[in-house]
Amino acid sequence: MCGIIGVVARTPVNQLLYDGLQVLQHRGQDAAGIATSEEGRFFLHKGPGLVRDVFRTRNMRNLVGNWGIGHVRYPTAGSACNPAEAQPFYVNSPFGLLLAHNGNLTNAEELKREIFLSDLRHVNTNSDSEVLLNVLAHELQAAANGFKLDDEAVFRAVANVHRRCRGAYAAVVMIAGYGLLAFRDPHGIRPLVVGRNDTPAGAEWLVASESVAIDVIGFRFLRDVAPGEAILIDTEGSFRSRQCAQHTVQAPCMFEFVYLARPDSIIDGISVYESRVKMGAYLADKLRRTLPQADIDVVIPIPDSSRPAAMEMAVRLGLPYREGFVKNRYIGRTFIMPGQAVRRKSVRQKLNTIPLEFRGKKVLLVDDSIVRGTTSREIVTMAREAGAARVYLASAAPPVRYANVYGIDMPTRAELIAAGRDEAEICAEIGADGLIYQDLGDLKTAVGSLNPAISFFETSCFDGSYVTGDVTDEYLFSVENLRSEKGAAEDGEDGQLDLNLVYNQDN
């Protein structure tokens, strides 16, 4: 999971990109980067850390121009950020290109070999995003028949990217002297939306991972980018789009609605907030069926993503809703923290109890999901230490039993508490008095009912069914081996990078 944004404006774009990344910060806290362009030159600054820490006034002043892209990153390999892997990535052959990518290519290793042996290109990092950039660069060169780009060549190149690349990818690309390109994989796994702002000088355009970036910046939401679609906006603000994939299936990632996306976003026509409310309604019905003996006094959410579901559960069950945990918002999300030991420590730093809401009570804790179980175990312990008489736990998502290979940090089955365990064993492992999970069918109904046009969701982490059709046991084994072998990267002195990338737009 990462956050991407691209803007073509009529005025300096650096502040718009910064503000957009700020509201996409929940999608990645490991690194951030912004690239802009003016008079045929690229200007780039990126580095490890939060958006507010990476960019200072001097950096913003250097990011000149009326169009650009931005990225917030978190690593799916479970290690700290290697500064070299912060995005956007850049190549200058055959055209000046800067790319920011959200997702994960499942055939990245195969593509690396093709790039080296057939395309005669190279990559400098272990990032699949750099692989995607080089594939696009090669296909642009082939489609342009030399060094003269036009719209047909760009769309043909994206079609060939779809032909070669597998997995999940939403990308924004700057093409020097030409314009902003955005495209989404043929399954539409990772989200991508388009917004517009009409000014006296003409239309401005914004492409981003979530609609919240469009809202906050003051643009008007236009639509989602369709699976397999490419959008091209030239530096003058002219907008074109084309379907570039032969076969498409709209299969948005279910975990976006469960946890990843902000509740005020709309993805593929579905309100994230409303979907979470519906998850709570179905979960309340299941609790009545499966734990009728539980004499619960109060419903307490585990901040923040579970609040809509918890509130709806309390309403449906006729129980008081209370806030029992206070969240320290200056601690990184435990879900994306590298290493189990760091996660355990971070839970206590991140959450603190309000003993008044626990003392002597039988509490129902509601969480959006249970992935590794580390957080759940610590939170159940904290509730007991605060005086809870009994602690029940409800998960708005089904058990996470399988690796996710489409850009979410859960690639190792051995790390997943539900892998190889039934619900009773999981309940004992986390120390709860009772545990219920959402049924997968109910989850699909809860989310899908908000947009009947979508009949399929990417739910591989719950059911082991991989929508791209290319994920084998051998691939999963290789991913897990790579994860276990990869140590934490050692950062440089500050890891930040400023570049003035000069490119002659006359080619």
N, C-alpha and C positions, 0 to 999 in steps of 0.2 A: 504494500500500500504506500503510495506516494501521492503528492498533490501537484498538479500542473496548471499553468495559466498562460495564456497568450493574448496580447492586446494589440490592436491597430487603432491608434487614436489620432486626433488632430492637434494635440498639444503634447508636451513632454509626458512620457509614459511611466517614468521610474516610480512615482508615488502610487500610481494605480496598481502596478505590479506588486509593490511592497504591501499595500493594503490588501490586495487579493491573497497574497501568501499568508498574511497574518490570520485571515479567517479560514485558511486551509491548513493551518499549523497542526491541527489534530491528525492530519494524514501523514505526518512525518516530523519528527523532532531531532533527527540526527544531523541533517545538513540542509542548507538552503543556497539557492543561486538565482541570479537575475542576469539576463543578457538583453541589451538594447542595440539599436542600429541607427546611425545617422550618416548620410553622405557616403554610403558604401562601406562604412567601417562598423565593425562589431565592438561592443564594449561589454565586458563580462566581469562579474565579481561573484565568488562563491566560497563556501567554507563550512566546516562543521559547526553545529549548534542551532539554536533557535533563530528565527528570522530577526528578532530584535537584537540579537547578539552578533550576527554575521554582518549586518549592515550598519555602518556609521555614516555621519553626514558627509564625510569626504568620499565615501564609496558611492553614495547616492548622487553626489554632484558629478561624478565621472560617468554615470549611466545615462548618457544623453541620447536623445532621439524620441521619435513618436511611435515606435513600435518595438515590441520585445516579448520575451517569454520568461517564465519563472518556474521554480521547482522547489518543493520541500520533500526531503527523503527520509525514509527509514530503511535499514538493511534487512533483507529477508534471510540472510545467512546467519543472523544471530550474533554478529560481532559489532564492535564499535566502528564508526565510519572511517574508512580510508579517505583522506581528503581528495585523493586523485579520483575517487568515484563520486564526488559531489557533482551535481548536474546544474546547468546544461553541459553536454559534451559538444566538442567542436571538431570539424574536419574542414580542410580547405581544398580538397580535390575530389571531383572535378569542379565543384562549386563550393563557395563558402556556406557551410551548414552548421547550425546549432540546434540541438535536439534535447527535449525534456520528455521523460517517459514514465508512465505509471503502469505497472504490471510485471509480468515475468514471461520470458520466452522459454518454452519447454524444450525446444530443439536448439538452444544456444550453443552447445558444444559442437553439434554437427555444423552449424552455421559458421562457427569460428574456423573450422577446417576448410570449409568452402571459401571463406573470405581469404584465407592465406594461400590456398593452393590454386583456386580458380579465379577469384576476383583480384588477386595480387594486392590485397590490402592487409592491414594489420590492426590489432587492438592493443591498447596499452594497459588495460585494467581487466579485472574479472567481472565487470558489470555487463549484463546482457543488454543494457541500454546502449552501450557503445557498439555492441554487435548490431543492434537494430539500426543505429545511425550509419554504420558502414554498409549494411545491406541496402539501405535507401540511397546512399551516395552512389553505389555501384549501379543500381537500377536507374537512377537519374541520368548517369553518364550513358548507359546503353539506350535509354529511351530518347535522349536528346540527340543521338547520332553525332556526338561531338560536344560542342560547348554552347549551343544555342537553345535555351529553354523556352518552352511555351506551355500553355495549360494542358494540351494533349499529352505532352511528354511527362508532366508532373503526375497527372492522373494515371497514366500507363505505368509509371514507376511504382506508384502506390499499389496498383493491381498486382504487380510482380512481388512487392513486399508481402502482400497477403498470400500469394502463391508459395513463397518460400518460408515464411515465419509461422510458427505455431505457438499457441499459448494465449496469454492475455496482454493486450497492449493498447493504451490510449496515448497519443503522442502529439506534441506541438513542435513545429520545426520552423526555424527562420532560414530562408533562402536568400542569400545576399543579393541585394539589388532587385529582388523579385517580389517577395512577400511572405506571409505567414501561411503555413500548411498545417492542418490538423487532421488526424485520422484515428479510427477506432477499429479494433479487430473484428473479424466477421461474426463472432459470437457476442460481441458487446458486453464482455465480462466486466471490464472496468468502466466506470461512468465518464461521460464527456458531454458537456452542454454548451450552448451558444447563446450569447446575449448581444443586444444592440442598443446603441445610444445615438439619437438623432440630435445633431448640433447645427447651428447656422452654417458652419463650414462643411458639413456633410456627415455621413454616418460613421460611427465608431463601432468596432467589433471586439468582442471578448469571447474566448473559449476557455473553459475551466473544468476541473474535475467535478465540482458541485455547484448547484445553482446559488448557494449562499454567497459565493464570491461575486456573482452577478448582482445580487440584491444589495450587498454592502457597498459596492463601488458605485451603485446608482444607475446601472444599466437595466434594460428591460429584458426579461427572460424570453428567448425566442423558441428554442426547442432543444431536444437532445440530438446529438450526433447519432445517426443510425449505425447499427453494426455494419462494418465494411465500407462505410461512407468516408470520403475525403472532402475536406473544405479548404478552399484556397482563397485568401484575401490578399490582394496586392497592396503595395505601399500607398496607393491612392484611395484605398477603401472599397474597391470593387469586390463583391462577394460572389463566388461560384462554388458549386458542390457537385459531386458525382458519386454514384454507387460504384465502387471499384472491386468488389468481391463477387465471384460467380455464385457462391452459395452462402447464405447467411442464416443464422438462427439467433433470435434475440434471447439471450440467456444471462441476464444480469446476475452478479454475485449476490447471493442471499446474505452474506455476512456484511455487506454494505448497509442493509436495512437493520440487521441485528445489532451491529456495533460500530462499524467504521465511520459511517457518514454522520454529519451533524443533523440533529433532529429537524432543523429548519430548512433542510435541503429537500428538493424534489428530484428524484432520479427515475428516469424512464416513465415519467408520468405518475409516479407513486410518491406520496408524502411520507418521508421517513418517520416523522412524528406519528402520523395516523397509523402507520403500519405497526409501530411499537405499542400503541394503545390497543390495537386488535390482538397483538400477541398476548397482552395481559388478559384480555377477555377469554381467549381460549385456554390460557393457563389456569385461570380461576375455575373454569369448568372442569378441567382435569383434576385440580386439587380436591374439588368436591367428590369426584369419583374415586380417587385413589387414596386420599388421606382424610376420610370422613371423621376419623377419631381424633384428629388433631384439634385441640382446643386452643386456638390461636388468639392472642390478645391484641396484636398490633402487626401491621405490615411496614417494613422498613426497606427502602431501596439501598443498593450499593451504588454510590454515585459513579458516573452521571447517566450513562446510557440507559439504565434500567428504570429511570423515574417514570416515564409514561406507562410502562407495563405495570409497575408496582402500584401506581395510583389507580389504574383501571381494575387491578385485582382487588384492591381495598374496597372500591365502590361495589364491585360485583359480589364480594363476600360479606359486605356490610360490616367491615372492620375499620378501626381507626388507621389512618396513614400518618406516619411520623418520620421525621428525619433523625436518624440515629448516628450518622457518621458525618463528620466535618472533613472536607477535602482540602488539602494543601495544594493549591493550584500551581505551585512553583516547583513541583516534583514531576519528573517525566513519567509518562504512562507506563505502568508495570508490564503491560502486554508487549511492549516493544523494547523492554530492557534486556540487554544481553546477559544471559547466564542466570541460572536458578537462584544462586546465592544473592545476587544483586536484587532480584525480584523480591525475595523474602524480606530483605532489609527495607526495600523501597515501600512495601505495603504499609509498614508501621510509620514511615515518614510521611506517607501520602494521606493516610486516613487516621482519624482519631474518633473515639466514641463519645457520645453524650450519655453518661451512665444513667441519667434519669429515665431515658427511654428504654432501658434494658432491665433495670433492677427488678427482679422478681417476676418478670413477664415471660410469657411464651411467645417468641417472636418468629415471624416469617420474613426472612431475608430474601430479596429478589435481586437476581443478577441478570445481565443480558445474556451471558454465556459462561460456561466453565471450560477452559481450554487445558491448561496444564494442571490446574487444581491448587497451585501454590497460593494464589491470592485467596481462593475460597477457604482453604484450610486456616490461613492466618486470620481471616475475618470471622470465621466461626469461633476461633479461640478468643479473639478480641471481644466478641459478644458475650461469651461465657465469663470472661474476666470482668466485664462491665456489670455482671450480675444477672444475666438472662437465666431463667429457670429451664427453658428448653429452647433449642435453636433449630428451626426448619429452614431449608434452602430451596428456592425455586429458580430454575433457569428458563429464561424466555426463549432459549434455543435448544435444539435437541443435543444429545451427546456428540461431542467432537471426537470422532474415532479414527479419522483418516487424515493423511497429510494434505495440506493445501499447496498447490504448485503454481498458483496464478497470482502471486504477489502478496500473500499474507504470511506472516511469520509463524507458521506452524508446520514446518516440513518434516519433522521427525516423529514418527508414530510412537517411539519409546517415550517421548516427552508428554504425550497426551494421556491424561488421567483416565479417560473413558476407553482407551484402546485396550482390549482384552479384559475389561471389567464390566460386570453388570451394575445396575443402579444401586443395589444393596451394598456391593463392594465399594463403589465410589462413595456412598454415604458414610461408610465406616472409615474410609481413607481420609475424608475431610473432617470427620468428627461430628457430623450433624445428627440430630435426632430423627430427621426425615428429609427426603430429597425427592423432588419431582422435576422432570424435564419436559419441555414442550415436545409434542409429537411432530414429526416432520410433515405429515399431511396437514396438520393444523397450521403449521408455520407457512406452508405454501399457500393455503387458503387465506390466511390472514393478510399476507402481502399481496398475493395475486388478485384478490377481490377488489383491490383499489385501482387496478388497471387490467380489465379482462382481456385486453389485447395481448398481454404477456401470459403465455401458457407454460413457460419453461424457465427454470432458474438454475444457476450454477450452484449445486449443493454438495460438491464432492467431499468436503470435510465432514459431512454428516452421513452420506451414503456410499462414498467411495466410487461414485460414477463421475468420470471426468469428461466433460462435454466436448473437448477437442479431439477425443478419440485416439490420442497418441501417447498416453501416459501408461507405461507398462510397469510391472513389478521391478524390472531391471532398472528402469529410470528412477523409480522411487528409492531403490537401494543405493544408487549412485548419488542421489541428492543427499540422502542421510549420511553417507560416508563423507561426502564433501563437507557437510556441516560439522561433523564431529572432528574433522581434521583441521578445520579453519580456526585459527586463534584470533584473538582480538588484535586488530590492526593498531600499530603504534603511530599516533599522530605526530605531525611536525610541530614546530614551535607554536604557530597559531593555526596552521593548516589552511589559511585563506589565500585566495588567488584573485588577483586583479589582472585583466588582460585587455589591451587595446588591440583587437584583431583587425588588421588592415586588409581590406579586400577590394579589388578594383571591380566595381559593378559593371564596367563596360566589357569585362572578361578579356 
